[in-house]
Each structure stands twice: as C-alpha cells, then as structure tokens.
Amino acid sequence: MKSVIITGAGSGLGRELALQYANEGYHLILVGRTTETLEEVKKLITNAHVIVMDIRNKQEVNEKMKSIFKDYEVIGLINNAGIGYFGPFEQVKEYEIEGMLHTNVLGTMYMTQAVLPSIYELEGSFVMNIISTAGLRGKVHEAVYVASKFAVRGLTESLQKEYEATPVHISAVYMGGMNTPFWNRSHHVKDPSRFRSPKEVAKIIFSQREKDCLVIESK
Ligand SMILES: NC(=O)c1ccc[n+]([C@@H]2O[C@H](COP(=O)([O-])OP(=O)(O)OC[C@H]3O[C@@H](n4cnc5c(N)ncnc54)[C@H](OP(=O)(O)O)[C@@H]3O)[C@@H](O)[C@H]2O)c1
C-alpha cells in the first residue's frame, strides 16, 4: 500500500485531505504537533501512522522521515501545515514574523528536502504544496503571511523546473478562505463560516490533483 505524508493532518484541510486520500486507498502518515488531534484522525482512517513532530525542527524532520522510509512505501508528500498572524504590518510581532517564516517556508523546505530524494525517481510520486491565494497577490493586513506564501510559490515553481525530467509531480494549490481552526485565534476574518468547508476543498484538490497549479478561489 502506498503511503502519503500530510503535514498539519490533525485539523482543517490536512485532516480532510487525509480522509480523502484514505478513502482512495492510500496509507497515511499524519504529521503535526498535537498527539490527540492526530490520533483522532487515525481512528477514522485505521490505515495510518502518526508522527508527532514540529516541522520547524530540521534535525527531527530528517530523523523521523528517515525512519518512515524504512517502514513505508512513501509515494507522496503534502506540505499543508501553516500558520497565519494578521494585522497592520507595523504591529506584527517578531515572534509572529519568525513563526510564519519558520513554519510556512522553512518547515516546507525541510520536509521537502527530507522526502524528495527518496521519491523523485518513483513513477506516480508527488509533492503537493498547499499555498493560498495569498501566494498569488498581496493583501491588506496580511503582508508577512503573503510574503511567506509567495516564498512557497517560488520554491514550488523552481522545483517544477528542476525536477522536470523526473517522474515526480510537483504542484501548487492556491485556495481562498476555508472554514477551519486557522481563524480561531484571529479577528482578521469576521465570519469564517461563510468560507468553503475544508472537506469541499479537499475533494476539489483530490479530483484535480494532476494539475501543476490549482486555483480554488473563495465562493
Ligand atoms: N483556512 C484558510 O482560510 C486558508 C486559506 C488558504 C490557505 N490556507 C492554508 O491551508 C493550510 C492548512 O490550514 P488550515 O486552514 O487547515 O488550518 P489549521 O486547521 O490551523 O491547520 C494547520 C495545521 O498545521 C499544523 N501545524 C502548525 N504548525 C506546525 C508545525 N510547526 N509543525 C507541524 N505541524 C504544524 C497544526 O497542528 P498543530 O498545531 O497540532 O501542530 C494544524 O493541524 C495552511 O498552510 C494555511 O496557510 C488556509
């Protein structure tokens, strides 16, 4: 059974992508920092393995990914984990800037570097980067988040060229707002319930996963 690694798989879109890929017959490697939420997703899937890990920790990422390749036939990586802090640029705190860049950019790079060398020659292999429409255009009160997502877009487009001659499919997904716990600690969005559900977005992503660039605008 082929395995797919999903970061941030304990909630929101990552959780729904895990359920979607499990339904389609994949084994899932569920990555996140919170044991309870990951274990809850695992219960719903059964064919899954939980890795409690902070993707900002390069050494931990390398060690845990190395051991995963010994036990599982990994075919794909979905870089989904991400955080956002919003507000006027002048008021964004240092820990917020570092948190977003470390998680969204460096974490994505660490995971990709740890996984890509073991899969890029496999037929059907893939790396999918969950970005945001914030990776397509600037937005008011989202400057640092947008900057982090533009960085992931640049990484993705460059890797698409670098690995063009290999079987690995590298893709970028840019979606608008989703109704997920992402908005729980922010007043930036007044009513996230008007957004698409992560389940709806996960279905669209799975059905169009062959695209190099998938844009799912807000409703
Ligand atoms: N919600 C939206 O409107 C929206 C729109 C466009 C794009 N996105 C993007 O979609 C992706 C998924 O977000 P979501 O909306 O589903 O939000 P979410 O429910 O908050 O999911 C983010 C996940 O990332 C995990 N995570 C955060 N930091 C981590 C770290 N350092 N190491 C490992 N895991 C970490 C979190 O789990 P732990 O805290 O337990 O680690 C959480 O499960 C993000 O990249 C986000 O930027 C969201």
The ligand as an SDF file (V2000), in Angstrom:
LIG
                    3D

 48 52  0  0  0  0  0  0  0  0999 V2000
   -8.1250   28.4810    6.4750 N   0  0  0  0  0  0  0  0  0  0  0  0
   -7.9510   29.2660    5.4320 C   0  0  0  0  0  0  0  0  0  0  0  0
   -8.7600   30.1770    5.1640 O   0  0  0  0  0  0  0  0  0  0  0  0
   -6.7880   29.0400    4.4950 C   0  0  0  0  0  0  0  0  0  0  0  0
   -6.8500   29.6220    3.2130 C   0  0  0  0  0  0  0  0  0  0  0  0
   -5.8100   29.4130    2.3250 C   0  0  0  0  0  0  0  0  0  0  0  0
   -4.7380   28.6340    2.6900 C   0  0  0  0  0  0  0  0  0  0  0  0
   -4.6790   28.0730    3.9440 N   0  0  0  0  0  0  0  0  0  0  0  0
   -3.5380   27.2310    4.2550 C   0  0  0  0  0  0  0  0  0  0  0  0
   -4.0050   25.9080    4.3790 O   0  0  0  0  0  0  0  0  0  0  0  0
   -3.1270   25.1580    5.2270 C   0  0  0  0  0  0  0  0  0  0  0  0
   -3.9530   24.4060    6.2640 C   0  0  0  0  0  0  0  0  0  0  0  0
   -4.5590   25.3340    7.1190 O   0  0  0  0  0  0  0  0  0  0  0  0
   -5.9930   25.1140    7.8070 P   0  0  0  0  0  0  0  0  0  0  0  0
   -6.8650   26.1970    7.3340 O   0  0  0  0  0  0  0  0  0  0  0  0
   -6.4170   23.7010    7.6380 O   0  0  0  0  0  0  0  0  0  0  0  0
   -5.6110   25.4890    9.3160 O   0  0  0  0  0  0  0  0  0  0  0  0
   -5.4040   24.5870   10.6370 P   0  0  0  0  0  0  0  0  0  0  0  0
   -6.6320   23.8000   10.9080 O   0  0  0  0  0  0  0  0  0  0  0  0
   -4.9060   25.5400   11.6570 O   0  0  0  0  0  0  0  0  0  0  0  0
   -4.2670   23.5680   10.1950 O   0  0  0  0  0  0  0  0  0  0  0  0
   -2.8900   23.8230   10.2630 C   0  0  0  0  0  0  0  0  0  0  0  0
   -2.2200   22.5760   10.7820 C   0  0  0  0  0  0  0  0  0  0  0  0
   -0.8150   22.7570   10.7670 O   0  0  0  0  0  0  0  0  0  0  0  0
   -0.2930   22.1650   11.9390 C   0  0  0  0  0  0  0  0  0  0  0  0
    0.9600   22.8450   12.2750 N   0  0  0  0  0  0  0  0  0  0  0  0
    1.1350   24.1600   12.5430 C   0  0  0  0  0  0  0  0  0  0  0  0
    2.4140   24.4070   12.8300 N   0  0  0  0  0  0  0  0  0  0  0  0
    3.0740   23.2210   12.7450 C   0  0  0  0  0  0  0  0  0  0  0  0
    4.4210   22.8420   12.9500 C   0  0  0  0  0  0  0  0  0  0  0  0
    5.3670   23.7270   13.2910 N   0  0  0  0  0  0  0  0  0  0  0  0
    4.7420   21.5300   12.7950 N   0  0  0  0  0  0  0  0  0  0  0  0
    3.8100   20.6190   12.4480 C   0  0  0  0  0  0  0  0  0  0  0  0
    2.5080   20.9290   12.2280 N   0  0  0  0  0  0  0  0  0  0  0  0
    2.1510   22.2210   12.3880 C   0  0  0  0  0  0  0  0  0  0  0  0
   -1.3730   22.3870   13.0180 C   0  0  0  0  0  0  0  0  0  0  0  0
   -1.3530   21.3710   14.0160 O   0  0  0  0  0  0  0  0  0  0  0  0
   -0.5780   21.5160   15.4080 P   0  0  0  0  0  0  0  0  0  0  0  0
   -0.8170   22.9140   15.8930 O   0  0  0  0  0  0  0  0  0  0  0  0
   -1.1940   20.4500   16.2480 O   0  0  0  0  0  0  0  0  0  0  0  0
    0.8500   21.2480   15.0660 O   0  0  0  0  0  0  0  0  0  0  0  0
   -2.6510   22.2450   12.1970 C   0  0  0  0  0  0  0  0  0  0  0  0
   -3.1400   20.9230   12.2130 O   0  0  0  0  0  0  0  0  0  0  0  0
   -2.1380   26.1770    5.8090 C   0  0  0  0  0  0  0  0  0  0  0  0
   -0.9270   26.1140    5.0980 O   0  0  0  0  0  0  0  0  0  0  0  0
   -2.8160   27.5190    5.5630 C   0  0  0  0  0  0  0  0  0  0  0  0
   -1.8760   28.5640    5.4410 O   0  0  0  0  0  0  0  0  0  0  0  0
   -5.6910   28.2680    4.8520 C   0  0  0  0  0  0  0  0  0  0  0  0
  1  2  1  0
  2  3  2  0
  2  4  1  0
  4  5  1  0
  4 48  2  0
  5  6  2  0
  6  7  1  0
  7  8  2  0
  8  9  1  0
  8 48  1  0
  9 10  1  0
  9 46  1  0
 10 11  1  0
 11 12  1  0
 11 44  1  0
 12 13  1  0
 13 14  1  0
 14 15  2  0
 14 16  1  0
 14 17  1  0
 17 18  1  0
 18 19  2  0
 18 20  1  0
 18 21  1  0
 21 22  1  0
 22 23  1  0
 23 24  1  0
 23 42  1  0
 24 25  1  0
 25 26  1  0
 25 36  1  0
 26 27  1  0
 26 35  1  0
 27 28  2  0
 28 29  1  0
 29 30  1  0
 29 35  2  0
 30 31  1  0
 30 32  2  0
 32 33  1  0
 33 34  2  0
 34 35  1  0
 36 37  1  0
 36 42  1  0
 37 38  1  0
 38 39  2  0
 38 40  1  0
 38 41  1  0
 42 43  1  0
 44 45  1  0
 44 46  1  0
 46 47  1  0
M  CHG  2   8   1  16  -1
M  END
$$$$
